[in-house]
Amino acid sequence: MAQTTISDVFSSPITVLVGHAGVGKTNIALGLSLALADAGYEVTLADLDVVNPYFRSSDYPELLQDAGIRLIAPVLARTTLDTPSLSGELDVAIEQAAGSPTRRLVIDVGGDDDGATTIGRWAGRLDAAAAKVLYVVSAYRSLTTRPEEAAAMLPDIEWHAHLKADGVLNASNLGDETTLSHVRHGRAFAQSTAELLGLPLAATIIPAVALGATYTPNAQLAALAPASVTKALTDGAPDPEPMVAMPRFVRTPWDN
């Protein structure tokens, strides 16, 4: 049966996002959490980035609170103190989400192998809970512009996280300048990366701006891209990976 909703695409009660710093994990974590909450799930978003104090899920508490999403963040997040410390809330959140038909837990892990070290503390619990670990990649991120470079980074991330990736998640984008041509190139990059790793391509994230007027769902929520877009990007190939239109939630200080 074809996938029809975001919750079909991300069906695991626990989704863990790992990858190179700057590939878009936080935007995906926010968009996925909001979409799942809109679908009726009781959602918790855990920000485990204790390495980089910038562009973290914990920078958007109002957005999450308004959607009824529980946020687990570093103890001193949004303060002037950059001290890497976490509370014990995640232990409870994992236990609650494991196998639950009504709860969803999204974990936004810090970038690279250093950031992945944090999640290692919960690796055993996450394995037992059958959490799905997705390796987020982007063709437009420096240091991983070739599939071989992106593939070479994952073993270090897995070693530090004590977790194995279950799939590759394509987040290739150029921000508000992204076009469908950029998405097509990024998808080919992600496919090659997934093949090198022997993993499935779980989904392609398409910045909503690249869809223009064809993106008709609520502009504040992620949704499956129109079938016509999927067909065009895949040249009509059968059974392509799901393609998710994702608004931009993460903003830089210099954005208007």
Secondary structure, 3 states (H helix, E strand, C coil): CCCCCHHHHCCCCEEEEEECCCCCHHHHHHHHHHHHHHCCCEEEEEEECCCCCCCCHHHCHHHHHHCCCEEECCCCCCCCCCCCCCCCHHHHHHHHHCCCCCEEEEEEECCHHHHHHHHHHHHHHHHHCCCEEEEEECCCCCCCCCHHHHHHHHHHHHHHHCCCCCEEEECCCCHHHCCHHHHHHHHHHHHHHHHHHCCCEEEEEEEHHHHHHHCCCCCCCCEECCHHHHHHHHCCCCCCCCEEEECCCCCCCCCC
